[in-house]
Amino acid sequence: MTELALEWFALYGLPVYFLMLAASALGIPMPVKLLMLVVGAFVQQGEIAFGIALAVGSLGAITGDQAGYFIGRKGGRPAINKITRRFGGAEMVKRAEAYADKWGLAAIFFSRWLVTPVGPWLNLLSGSTNFSWIKFTAVGAVGETIWVLLYLLLGLFFSDRVEATADLLVNLSWVIVGLTAVI
């Protein structure tokens, strides 16, 4: 999947970047961390303007968040149950609920860039519980922009070691998820 994603990005550019970040925010597994690092490397090489890369990536992730929110709002708990029966994730829904109960609005913010595996589930839950759309959008947009910014900067500064940096960040992400679950 990673090779295919990078090939599509090489062929079609920023629209693929946008769509992959949107799909990832919806919970569809995509190699977006590596892609953002690669985009950061392209920024370093002068192929893409930093502001454009940040805006397109952030808008893609925010679009995916919004889609998840409105799926939850329209379908409610039955939609979430249907998704978890079909694709799995019942345990992640429980984690997301516990995370949201404990941290409230901060859960949305931190799930955009720090504890990303629960993000798509929080999107659905926020919509299904009729959480304020304005608060969800504002906090989510800031969090997604930070997420994209961090990876673009890493790609920019470590453009000669993108693959090694991506592997390290994936491992670090799982350590954070594990520590969050333990806490």
C-alpha positions as CSV (number, residue, x, y, z in Angstrom):
1,M,0.0,0.0,0.0
2,T,2.8,2.4,0.8
3,E,4.5,2.0,-2.6
4,L,1.2,2.4,-4.3
5,A,0.4,5.6,-2.3
6,L,3.7,7.1,-3.1
7,E,3.3,6.2,-6.8
8,W,-0.1,7.9,-6.9
9,F,1.4,10.9,-5.2
10,A,4.2,11.0,-7.7
11,L,1.6,10.8,-10.6
12,Y,-1.2,13.0,-9.3
13,G,0.4,15.2,-6.6
14,L,-1.5,17.2,-4.0
15,P,-5.1,15.9,-4.8
16,V,-3.8,12.4,-3.7
17,Y,-2.3,13.9,-0.6
18,F,-5.6,15.6,0.2
19,L,-7.7,12.4,-0.4
20,M,-5.4,10.2,1.6
21,L,-5.4,12.4,4.6
22,A,-9.2,12.6,4.4
23,A,-9.5,8.8,4.1
24,S,-7.2,8.4,7.1
25,A,-9.2,10.8,9.2
26,L,-12.2,8.6,8.4
27,G,-10.4,5.6,9.8
28,I,-9.3,4.0,6.5
29,P,-5.7,2.7,6.9
30,M,-3.4,4.8,4.8
31,P,0.4,5.5,5.0
32,V,-0.2,9.2,5.7
33,K,2.6,9.7,8.1
34,L,5.2,8.6,5.5
35,L,3.3,10.6,2.8
36,M,3.5,13.8,5.0
37,L,7.2,13.2,5.5
38,V,7.7,12.8,1.7
39,V,5.7,16.0,1.1
40,G,7.9,17.7,3.7
41,A,10.9,16.4,1.7
42,F,9.4,17.8,-1.5
43,V,9.1,21.2,0.3
44,Q,12.8,21.0,1.2
45,Q,13.6,20.4,-2.4
46,G,11.5,23.4,-3.5
47,E,9.0,21.2,-5.4
48,I,6.0,22.3,-3.3
49,A,5.5,25.5,-1.3
50,F,5.3,25.0,2.5
51,G,2.0,26.9,2.9
52,I,0.3,24.9,0.1
53,A,1.5,21.6,1.6
54,L,0.2,22.7,5.0
55,A,-3.1,24.0,3.8
56,V,-3.9,21.0,1.5
57,G,-2.9,18.4,4.2
58,S,-4.9,20.2,6.9
59,L,-7.9,20.6,4.7
60,G,-7.8,16.9,3.8
61,A,-7.6,15.8,7.4
62,I,-10.3,18.3,8.5
63,T,-12.6,17.0,5.6
64,G,-12.2,13.5,6.8
65,D,-13.0,14.5,10.4
66,Q,-16.1,16.3,9.2
67,A,-17.3,13.3,7.2
68,G,-16.9,11.1,10.3
69,Y,-18.7,13.7,12.4
70,F,-21.7,13.9,10.0
71,I,-21.8,10.1,9.6
72,G,-22.2,9.9,13.4
73,R,-24.7,12.7,13.5
74,K,-26.8,11.3,10.7
75,G,-26.6,7.6,11.7
76,G,-26.2,7.8,15.4
77,R,-25.2,4.9,17.5
78,P,-26.7,2.4,15.0
79,A,-24.2,3.6,12.4
80,I,-21.3,3.2,14.8
81,N,-22.5,-0.3,15.7
82,K,-22.8,-1.3,12.1
83,I,-19.3,0.0,11.3
84,T,-17.8,-1.9,14.2
85,R,-19.6,-5.1,13.3
86,R,-18.4,-4.9,9.7
87,F,-14.9,-3.6,10.2
88,G,-14.1,-4.1,13.8
89,G,-13.2,-1.5,16.3
90,A,-15.6,-2.1,19.1
91,E,-12.6,-1.9,21.5
92,M,-11.5,1.4,20.0
93,V,-15.0,2.8,20.4
94,K,-14.8,1.9,24.1
95,R,-11.4,3.6,24.4
96,A,-12.6,6.6,22.5
97,E,-15.6,6.9,24.8
98,A,-13.5,6.6,27.9
99,Y,-11.0,9.1,26.5
100,A,-13.8,11.6,25.7
101,D,-15.4,11.1,29.1
102,K,-12.1,11.8,30.9
103,W,-10.7,14.6,28.7
104,G,-13.8,16.2,27.1
105,L,-12.9,18.8,24.4
106,A,-9.2,18.1,24.9
107,A,-9.8,14.5,23.7
108,I,-10.7,15.8,20.3
109,F,-7.6,18.1,20.2
110,F,-5.2,15.4,21.3
111,S,-6.7,12.7,19.1
112,R,-5.8,14.7,16.0
113,W,-2.1,14.7,16.5
114,L,-1.0,12.8,19.6
115,V,-3.3,9.8,20.1
116,T,-4.4,9.5,16.5
117,P,-5.8,5.9,16.5
118,V,-8.9,7.1,18.5
119,G,-9.5,10.1,16.3
120,P,-11.9,8.5,13.7
121,W,-13.9,7.0,16.5
122,L,-14.2,10.3,18.3
123,N,-15.4,11.9,15.1
124,L,-18.3,9.4,14.9
125,L,-19.0,9.6,18.7
126,S,-19.0,13.4,18.6
127,G,-21.5,13.4,15.8
128,S,-23.7,10.7,17.4
129,T,-23.9,12.6,20.7
130,N,-24.7,15.9,19.0
131,F,-21.5,17.4,20.4
132,S,-21.3,21.1,19.3
133,W,-20.2,21.1,15.6
134,I,-18.6,24.5,16.0
135,K,-16.4,23.4,19.0
136,F,-15.6,20.1,17.2
137,T,-14.6,21.8,14.0
138,A,-12.5,24.6,15.7
139,V,-10.6,22.3,18.1
140,G,-10.3,19.5,15.5
141,A,-8.9,22.0,12.8
142,V,-6.3,23.3,15.2
143,G,-5.2,19.7,16.1
144,E,-5.1,18.5,12.5
145,T,-3.1,21.5,11.5
146,I,-0.6,20.8,14.3
147,W,-0.4,17.1,13.2
148,V,0.3,18.0,9.5
149,L,2.7,20.8,10.5
150,L,4.7,18.4,12.7
151,Y,5.1,15.8,10.0
152,L,5.9,18.3,7.3
153,L,8.6,19.8,9.4
154,L,10.0,16.4,10.2
155,G,10.0,15.6,6.5
156,L,11.6,19.0,5.7
157,F,14.4,18.6,8.3
158,F,15.0,14.9,7.8
159,S,14.4,14.8,4.0
160,D,17.5,12.6,3.5
161,R,16.2,10.0,6.1
162,V,12.4,9.9,5.4
163,E,11.9,6.2,5.6
164,A,13.9,5.7,8.8
165,T,12.1,8.7,10.4
166,A,8.7,7.2,9.4
167,D,9.5,3.8,11.0
168,L,10.6,5.5,14.2
169,L,7.4,7.6,14.3
170,V,5.1,4.6,13.8
171,N,6.8,2.8,16.7
172,L,6.6,5.9,18.8
173,S,2.8,6.3,18.0
174,W,2.1,2.8,19.3
175,V,4.1,3.4,22.4
176,I,2.0,6.5,23.1
177,V,-1.2,4.5,22.5
178,G,-0.1,1.8,24.8
179,L,0.9,4.3,27.6
180,T,-2.5,6.1,27.1
181,A,-4.4,2.8,27.5
182,V,-2.4,1.9,30.6
183,I,-3.0,5.4,32.2
